[in-house]
Amino acid sequence: MATLWAQGLRSGPKLAFLSDGEDSIRSLQWHLSPRAQHVLDWFHLAMRLQRLRQLLVGLTHLDTAVGTQMQTALERTKWSLWHGKPKQAYDRFREVEWRIWQVGSRYPKFSALARAVNEFQRYIDQNAHIIPDYGARWRAGQVISTAFIESLVNSLVAKRFAKKQSMQWTPQGAHLLLQVRTRTLNGDLASKFCKSYPDFSLADQPVHQHPMAA
């Protein structure tokens, strides 16, 4: 917490947290700044919708009528979520849940679809209170997604784990590097290092992060 304050965090209503809706991350954000605005990341919400859309493609080939009706219900669900209406979205999504039983075991991916439908319902129910009007935020120039950060991280990790790279990361090396980075940001790298090397006398220095690295 001290590190975040040193980086300029203030527990005010103008601060906005975006998260994927996972319980532990959401709880940490509320602990850090309960007065801030908490928003469910549209990127993660859209990815779950895309997963469901992909599962429905195969079902449409099996039963065109049912598959088309379910895809229409899914698009209506997405529209409601985009406009910040989680209750309406939940109600519209129930048509998807109801119609999957019309095909049942005839669909080879029925188990995967039923599981995805159940998980999505629970996801919306648990995060309804942090689903904003994404359309309004987007038109106002406010951030609704961390997709650009996710893309950067994924491309960097993929590049570093590539076998053709001369400086390739191993899973263990990447884990150790993350620990070093975390200790550096927390300002306790030197103290931890001194436990193994008592003669190490360099004091921890505050981290001044370049704005472009944020």
Buried (B, 14 or more C-beta within 10 A) or exposed (E): EEBEEEEEBEEEEEBBBBBBBEEEEBEEBBEBBEEBBBBBBBBBBBEBBEBBBEBBEBBBEBBEEBBEBBBEBBEBBBBBBBBBBBEBBBEBBEBBBEBBEBBEEEBEBBEEBBEBBEEBBEBBEBBBEBBBBBEEBBEEEEEBBBBEEBEEEEEEEEEBEEEEEEEEBEEEEEEEEEEEEEBBBBBEBBEEBBEEEEEEEEEBEEBEEEEEEE
